[in-house]
Amino acid sequence: MKKTLLLFVFALAAATGYAKEGMCDFIHLVDGIYYQYIDGAAWVSRKAHYGYEDEIIWDNNCYSGQLVIPEKVEGYTVVGILDAAFDRSVDLTSVTIPSTIKTIGGYAFYHTEGLTSITIPATVNSLGEYCFTGSGLKKITFEDGDKPLTLDKGSSAYNGDGMFAFSNVPDLEEVYLGRVIETKWEPFYANRTLKQVTLGSTVKEIPLAWFQHDTALQTVKATTSLKSIGKDSFKNCEALTVFKADGLEEIGEDAFSQCTSLKAITLAGTLKTIGPGVFYGTTALTELTIPASVTSIGEGAFKYSGLKKLTFADGDQILQMGKGGTGNESMFSYKKVEFLEEVYIGRNIQLTGGDGDLFYSLRGLKKVTFGDVCTEVPDGWFSQCTGLKEVHLGQNITRIGNRAFKNCEELSNLTCYNIKTIGDEAFLSCKSIARWDFVNCQLETIGEDAFYWNTSLKEVGLPATLKSIADGGFYGCSALEKITCLATVPPTCGKDVFRYLDTNQCKLVVPGGSIDAYKVADTWKDFFNIESGISSTSVDATEVQRFGLDGSTLRTSKRGLNLIRYSDGQTRKVIVR
């Protein structure tokens, strides 16, 4: 009876699907690694066994320790790693992948918490989705290779839509990218632990937003092969301190926006384009040089940065620069680049989208220097720069635009050479300047209200080339004590040129032989004390000694302004070009 019952139980088990037991017959275990043989090649797999009604049950946590995958097994070349092959193998500590592997499937290293480092050979051409999610990887190396690696979507830390392949690799600190990765997603977006990224020689571009919100990223190393940094690439990388890429040609919009620790960035002479907002909010960046190769800078590129010194390197090509907004809002205006103190402008700059006052109301600006390539100070550029004290204009600047230095209340020193035109209100309310000396310039016209209300002005030197002074040219300059004008023909004057000046007290010095002409000329005739103190150098006079502006003796001519003492006892300023 018992024997009959036992036979019935076995028969029932067979009928209900429990006929097979053990590992599936298509899984091959060789030297501790499970394989499937597919189309004449071997694929790394995981263990599987038959269950109810021959159902295939896949086992997790199949591997532990150090694993070396061979190139061949039982005569088959190992060409790939199947989906979830190492899924939740929490005790797996290392995997060596051979150069015969071409494909690594999705979830392949899912939650392998003990795995801290991995090298992906250059032969691997695709990585599946969620490949490293939840792993313990600290370092990933993508070996140098010429062929791109295709990366399927990975896991998202935010919305679960599978956008960010390495966002859920919670311990990842270092990545070496030796080849191009092709993906429509942002694989390293919002990884909070990544500290260092190194780019190999085949990587020419960092695509859009790849490292955005990587708040621990400190160092990026690139070769001269890197040409382009995409939009938002390093946006909000708060720990990034240094960046250098010698072959870079383009930096996309907001690429380094809110990199609040960025202290140094070297822009190479290959760079052509700086997009809008690139250095927005880089509060630790205090000094920057824009190479002569740069042809365009987008709007708000330096907004809210910590720049104290900015240099536009000498160059012949015009730099196109976006404005900071509408009206008088400028790229560098007050509260936008409020710490900027010193600017060197070595090339002509042209604002896109119409006229604008580039440094309008930049109240902390103290010193401005123009290189010799520059031809003008454009309209309104330094208007309302109330802290500006020192301006040096290059030898080829011939025009100071309208309102160029309007209300620069602390301006006390201006060096110029060949100015021909001073625009309307150019120096209006420059209340600290004590002396304007244009005697060695080629100045021809002084615009309306050009020196309006220069209340500290005591002495003015005007050149022989001067032809006209417009209405209100020196309006309100009541402290003037001496005006020297080298023009033999009195310049024509508009209305109220010297309004509120006591012309009975101010001395007017003019060339010998021109006193009578000044005494009858409109406006000039109002001066009570007109005298001659200017004469040309004698034909027989010879140079005795030459000095620089600092008082040093010059053995030969020096480019710029020289002081020459002649044998007739007179000392004159001479421009050497």
Salt bridges, closest charged atoms under 4 A:
ASP59 OD1 - HIS49 ND1 3.17
ASP87 OD2 - ARG46 NH1 3.86
ASP87 OD1 - ARG88 NE 3.03
GLU113 OE2 - HIS111 ND1 3.16
GLU174 OE2 - LYS139 NZ 3.97
GLU329 OE1 - LYS336 NZ 3.08
ASP357 OD1 - ARG403 NH2 3.29
ASP372 OD2 - ARG559 NH2 3.07
GLU376 OE1 - ARG399 NH1 2.87
ASP379 OD1 - ARG399 NH2 2.70
GLU390 OE2 - HIS392 NE2 2.53
GLU410 OE1 - LYS389 NZ 3.88
GLU425 OE1 - LYS406 NZ 3.10
ASP437 OD2 - ARG435 NH1 3.37
ASP437 OD2 - LYS573 NZ 2.31
GLU459 OE1 - ARG435 NE 3.64
ASP496 OD1 - ARG499 NH1 3.54
ASP522 OD1 - LYS525 NZ 3.75
GLU531 OE2 - LYS507 NZ 3.81
GLU543 OE1 - ARG546 NH2 2.78
